[in-house]
Amino acid sequence: MKCKIFTIIIAAALSAAAASGCSGQAGKNADPERPVSEQESGLAGTGSDASAIAPIPGAAEPQSSGGTAAPGKVAAPSTPQNWSDMRIDHSMELLYADQFSVDYYDNGFAMITIADDNRYLVVPEGEAVPGGLPDGVTVIRRPLNNIYLVATSAMDLFCSLDAVDRITLSGTDASGWYIREARQAIESGAMSYAGKYNAPDYELILSKSCDLAVESTMIYHSPEVKEQLETLGIPVLVERSSYESHPLGRMEWLKLYAVLLGREEMAGELFDRQMSALNAVMGQEPTGKTVAFFYVSSNGYVNVRKPGDYVAQMIELAGGTYAPQNSAEPENALSTMNMQMEAFYAAARDADYIIYNSTIDGELKSLDALLAKSSLLADFKAVKEGHVWCTEKNLFQESMGLGTMILDIHRMLTEEDPDPSEMTYIYPLR
């Protein structure tokens, strides 16, 4: 019964999309004019057959994104090429990111590969989709004007590329955004909340003529959603910036989104600017100071980053040494681990500095608020010497701020009494 009701809802949504000019075939192509991209994700395990989707009666033909057409007419794409005839012109140079790569072909085509086996062909404006694409390649047509963004870590990268206006649908509502531009866009109506990753508003997404969904790997916990979006003709890009072990690798995902927007030069300049600011710090000798980074859960456990995590690496790049260096790490893919307070005390009580992670339970206003979480914290060296700091809540949404966070930590470690007004992501607890 539920399945029948869901089918009726989707049918209604498709009809609404047809009325508004959305064909429901974005990113899918059924012949050399519109070759089919079969979405087959090995992780999702629920590939869909786009060729089985019947045309919607009365729906307009998919509009080409290229050329200049007379009013009321659709510009014709170029003559389709055959994929087997296309050759790589060059590949994107990446310094730190290892979770994606980009190969450029003639006429501006770009093949993005994420995690070795998820491939996305970015088709330039005015170009036809090549025929004979390999199975499993997702087609993304430029320009992208109505993106459904669920992966929160990508918002700051779009913001840096001056492209928040390309995101008209969000998987996070206004109250969940710490990025000012995203929150303002939702409050003004320029961006609409379209549901979480596991419960999207399909009718709204179709009514907005969505041309790309950017999801985090959480979508693999709800593979039916990914399949349904693809069935509706919406290409789904699953980003993996959170799997980058190097903090600057996460920031380098800026270059991937620049490919989608055609703003590679802008991305290169932004990234180089960040690197210029960091070079002097990263080239210095270690300070010999140890830093603990943690939060206390509601049940009293202490949550810490594993030594190989990107936060631990930021501390190392800033000149510090991460604590605790725990050798008995749980065998799982998580970047964090829980410890009993007594175990954390034994491992980190001599840390020179401690930074409290406010992401989960909110920013602390005073040192007393921290000590209220456990009386053992009062005996920490950093507490006794006045070296206690807390993160701002926006840290983990602002991917382009990771370089600035490294500079903040470096200033904390090297200046006797850092001016809080010069810090961006951490502040002292008094």
C-alpha positions in Angstrom: 0.0 0.0 0.0 2.8 2.4 0.9 4.6 1.6 -2.3 1.4 2.4 -4.3 0.9 5.7 -2.5 4.6 6.6 -3.1 4.2 5.8 -6.9 1.1 8.1 -7.1 3.1 10.9 -5.4 6.0 10.6 -7.8 3.7 10.5 -10.8 2.0 13.7 -9.6 5.4 15.3 -9.1 6.5 14.3 -12.6 3.4 15.8 -14.1 4.1 19.0 -12.2 7.6 19.0 -13.5 6.4 18.5 -17.1 4.1 21.5 -16.7 7.0 23.7 -15.6 9.2 22.5 -18.5 11.3 20.0 -16.5 11.5 16.8 -18.6 12.8 14.6 -15.7 15.7 13.6 -17.9 18.5 15.8 -16.7 21.8 14.0 -16.9 20.2 11.0 -18.6 20.4 10.4 -22.4 18.7 7.7 -24.4 20.5 8.0 -27.8 23.5 9.7 -29.5 21.5 12.9 -29.2 20.8 12.1 -25.6 22.9 9.0 -24.6 21.8 7.3 -21.5 24.1 7.4 -18.4 23.3 4.3 -16.4 23.8 5.1 -12.7 25.3 2.0 -11.1 26.8 2.6 -7.8 28.6 -0.5 -6.3 28.1 1.0 -2.8 24.4 1.7 -3.2 23.8 -1.6 -5.0 20.6 -0.2 -6.6 21.5 0.9 -10.1 18.5 2.1 -12.1 17.7 1.7 -15.8 17.2 5.2 -17.1 16.3 3.9 -20.5 13.1 2.4 -19.1 11.7 5.8 -18.1 9.0 6.7 -20.6 8.8 10.3 -21.9 6.3 12.5 -20.0 3.4 13.4 -22.3 3.4 17.0 -23.1 6.8 17.6 -21.6 9.2 19.9 -23.3 12.4 18.5 -24.8 15.5 18.9 -22.6 16.9 22.4 -23.1 20.5 22.5 -24.3 22.7 24.7 -22.1 24.8 26.0 -25.0 24.8 28.6 -27.6 22.5 31.5 -28.1 19.0 30.7 -29.4 16.2 33.0 -30.7 13.6 33.8 -28.1 11.4 30.7 -27.5 13.7 28.4 -29.2 16.2 25.9 -27.9 19.9 26.1 -29.1 21.0 22.9 -30.8 24.0 21.1 -29.3 27.0 20.3 -31.3 27.3 17.1 -33.3 27.8 14.2 -30.8 31.2 12.7 -30.6 32.0 9.1 -29.9 33.6 8.5 -26.5 36.1 6.0 -28.0 37.5 8.8 -30.2 38.1 11.2 -27.3 41.5 11.6 -25.8 42.8 13.1 -22.5 44.3 16.5 -23.1 45.6 17.0 -19.5 44.8 16.1 -15.9 44.2 18.4 -12.9 47.2 18.9 -10.6 46.3 18.2 -7.0 48.7 18.7 -4.1 46.9 17.0 -1.2 43.5 15.5 -2.2 43.6 11.8 -3.1 39.8 11.1 -3.1 39.2 12.5 -6.6 40.9 13.2 -9.9 39.9 15.2 -13.0 40.9 14.4 -16.6 40.3 17.0 -19.3 39.4 16.1 -22.8 39.1 18.1 -26.0 36.4 20.8 -26.2 36.2 21.3 -22.5 34.8 17.9 -21.4 36.0 16.8 -18.0 35.8 13.4 -16.4 35.7 13.5 -12.6 36.6 10.2 -10.8 35.7 10.0 -7.1 37.1 7.1 -5.0 38.4 5.3 -8.1 35.1 4.0 -9.3 32.5 6.7 -9.4 32.8 8.7 -12.6 31.1 11.9 -13.7 31.3 13.4 -17.2 30.9 17.2 -17.1 29.6 18.3 -20.4 30.4 21.9 -21.3 27.6 24.3 -22.4 26.8 23.9 -26.0 28.3 20.4 -26.4 26.4 17.2 -27.0 26.9 14.1 -24.8 29.3 11.7 -26.5 27.9 8.4 -27.7 29.1 5.1 -26.3 29.9 6.2 -22.8 31.0 3.4 -20.5 28.5 2.0 -18.1 28.3 3.7 -14.7 29.3 7.2 -16.0 27.0 9.9 -14.7 26.4 12.8 -17.1 26.4 16.3 -15.6 25.5 19.1 -18.0 26.7 22.7 -17.5 25.5 25.2 -16.6 24.2 24.1 -13.3 21.6 26.5 -12.0 19.5 24.5 -9.6 21.6 22.3 -7.3 20.2 20.3 -4.4 23.0 20.4 -1.8 22.9 17.9 1.0 26.6 17.6 1.8 27.1 20.6 4.2 30.9 20.6 3.9 30.5 21.7 0.2 28.5 24.9 0.9 31.5 26.9 2.0 33.3 25.9 -1.2 30.4 27.1 -3.4 30.4 30.3 -1.3 34.1 30.8 -1.9 33.5 30.4 -5.7 30.7 33.0 -5.5 28.1 30.4 -6.5 25.7 30.2 -3.6 23.0 31.4 -6.1 23.5 28.1 -8.0 22.2 26.2 -4.9 18.4 26.6 -4.9 17.7 23.5 -2.7 19.2 22.6 0.6 19.3 19.5 2.7 19.7 21.6 5.8 17.2 24.2 7.0 18.1 27.8 8.1 18.6 26.9 11.7 21.2 24.3 10.8 23.4 26.6 8.8 26.3 28.5 10.4 27.4 29.9 7.0 25.8 33.3 6.8 25.2 33.2 3.1 23.4 29.9 3.2 21.1 30.9 6.1 20.3 34.2 4.4 19.5 32.5 1.1 16.9 30.3 2.8 15.4 33.1 4.9 15.0 35.2 1.7 13.5 32.4 -0.3 16.3 32.2 -2.8 17.1 28.7 -1.5 14.5 26.2 -0.3 14.7 23.5 2.3 14.1 20.3 0.3 14.4 17.7 3.1 17.2 15.6 4.6 19.3 13.1 2.7 17.0 10.2 3.6 13.7 12.1 3.1 13.9 14.6 0.2 10.9 16.4 -1.0 10.8 15.0 -4.5 7.9 17.2 -5.7 9.7 20.4 -4.7 13.0 19.1 -6.2 11.3 18.5 -9.5 9.4 21.7 -9.5 12.7 23.6 -9.2 14.1 21.8 -12.3 16.9 20.4 -10.2 20.0 19.6 -12.4 22.3 18.0 -9.8 22.1 16.6 -6.3 25.3 16.8 -4.2 25.2 14.2 -1.4 27.5 13.0 1.3 28.3 9.3 1.8 25.3 9.2 4.2 23.2 8.6 1.1 24.6 5.1 1.0 22.5 4.4 4.1 19.4 5.2 2.0 20.2 3.8 -1.4 16.6 3.9 -2.5 16.7 7.7 -2.3 19.8 7.9 -4.6 18.1 5.5 -7.0 14.8 7.5 -7.0 16.6 10.8 -7.8 18.4 9.1 -10.7 15.2 7.6 -11.9 13.7 11.1 -11.9 16.5 12.2 -14.2 18.6 14.0 -11.6 22.3 13.1 -11.5 23.7 12.4 -8.0 27.3 13.3 -7.1 28.5 11.6 -3.9 31.3 13.7 -2.5 34.0 12.2 -0.2 35.9 15.2 1.1 35.5 13.9 4.6 37.6 10.9 3.7 40.6 13.1 3.0 43.2 12.4 5.7 45.0 15.7 5.0 43.2 18.8 6.0 44.3 20.7 3.0 43.0 17.8 0.9 39.6 18.6 2.1 40.0 22.2 1.2 41.3 21.2 -2.3 37.8 19.9 -3.1 37.2 23.5 -4.1 38.8 22.6 -7.4 36.3 19.8 -8.0 33.3 22.1 -7.6 35.0 24.6 -9.8 34.9 22.1 -12.6 31.2 21.8 -12.2 30.9 25.6 -12.4 33.6 26.3 -15.0 35.6 28.4 -12.5 38.9 26.5 -12.3 41.0 29.6 -12.6 39.2 31.2 -9.7 39.6 28.1 -7.6 43.3 27.9 -8.3 43.9 31.5 -7.3 41.9 31.0 -4.0 43.8 27.8 -3.1 47.2 29.3 -3.9 46.3 32.3 -1.7 45.6 30.0 1.2 48.8 28.1 0.6 50.8 31.3 0.5 49.5 32.2 4.0 50.4 28.8 5.3 53.8 28.2 3.8 55.7 30.2 6.5 53.9 28.4 9.3 54.2 24.9 7.8 57.9 25.4 7.2 58.8 26.2 10.8 60.2 23.7 13.3 57.8 22.0 15.8 57.1 24.0 18.9 57.3 20.9 21.2 53.9 21.8 22.7 51.2 19.2 23.1 47.5 19.8 22.3 44.4 17.8 23.3 41.2 18.3 21.3 38.0 16.8 22.7 34.5 17.1 23.9 32.6 15.5 26.8 29.5 13.5 25.8 26.2 13.6 27.7 27.0 10.2 29.2 30.3 11.3 30.5 32.6 9.8 27.8 35.4 11.9 26.3 35.3 12.0 22.5 38.7 12.5 21.0 40.1 12.4 17.4 42.3 9.5 16.4 46.0 10.4 15.9 45.7 10.1 12.1 42.6 12.3 11.9 42.7 15.6 9.9 42.2 17.6 13.1 45.3 15.9 14.6 47.2 16.8 11.4 46.1 20.4 11.6 47.7 20.5 15.1 50.9 19.0 13.7 51.0 21.4 10.8 50.6 24.3 13.2 53.7 23.1 15.1 52.1 21.2 17.9 51.9 17.5 18.9 48.5 15.9 19.2 47.5 14.3 22.5 46.6 11.6 23.3 48.7 9.5 21.1 46.6 6.4 21.8 48.0 3.1 20.3 44.9 1.1 21.2 42.6 2.5 18.6 39.3 0.8 17.8 39.3 -1.1 14.5 36.8 0.9 12.6 36.6 3.7 10.0 35.5 6.4 12.4 37.8 9.4 12.8 36.9 9.7 16.5 36.9 7.4 19.5 35.3 7.5 23.0 37.4 7.2 26.2 36.5 6.9 29.8 37.3 10.2 31.6 39.8 8.5 33.8 41.6 7.1 30.7 41.6 10.5 29.1 43.0 12.1 32.3 45.8 9.7 32.3 46.7 10.3 28.6 46.2 14.0 28.3 46.5 15.7 31.7 50.0 16.9 30.9 49.0 18.5 27.6 50.2 22.1 27.3 47.0 23.2 25.6 43.5 21.9 25.4 40.9 22.8 22.8 37.2 22.0 23.6 35.2 20.9 20.5 31.9 22.8 20.7 30.3 21.2 17.7 28.1 18.7 19.5 26.9 20.4 22.7 27.4 24.1 21.9 30.0 26.8 22.6 31.2 27.2 26.2 31.1 30.6 27.8 33.6 30.1 30.6 36.2 27.9 32.1 33.7 27.0 34.9 31.4 25.6 32.3 34.1 23.2 31.2 35.1 22.2 34.7 31.4 21.5 35.4 31.6 18.6 33.0 34.2 16.8 35.2 36.1 17.7 38.3 39.2 15.8 36.9 39.7 18.5 34.3 40.7 21.0 37.0 43.9 19.0 37.5 45.0 19.3 33.9 48.3 21.2 33.2 46.6 23.4 30.6 43.8 24.4 33.0 46.3 25.4 35.7 48.4 27.4 33.3 45.4 29.1 31.6 45.8 27.5 28.2 42.2 26.4 27.6 40.5 27.2 24.3 37.1 26.4 22.7 36.1 26.2 19.0 33.5 28.2 17.3 30.5 26.2 16.1 31.0 27.2 12.4 34.4 25.5 12.2 33.3 22.2 10.6 31.0 23.8 8.0 33.6 26.2 6.7 35.8 23.9 4.7 37.9 26.9 3.3 38.6 27.8 6.9 40.9 24.9 7.6 43.9 26.8 6.7 42.8 29.7 9.0 42.3 27.2 11.8 45.9 26.0 11.4 47.1 29.6 11.7 44.9 30.1 14.8 46.5 27.1 16.5 49.9 28.2 15.5 49.3 31.7 17.0 47.9 29.9 20.2 51.2 27.9 20.5 53.7 30.6 19.7 52.3 33.8 21.3 52.3 34.4 25.0 48.8 35.9 25.1 47.1 35.8 21.7 44.7 38.6 21.0 41.2 36.9 20.7 40.2 39.4 18.1 42.8 38.0 15.8 41.5 34.5 16.1 38.8 33.2 13.8 37.8 29.7 15.0 39.0 29.4 18.6 38.7 31.6 21.6 40.1 31.4 25.2 38.1 30.2 28.2 38.6 32.3 31.3 
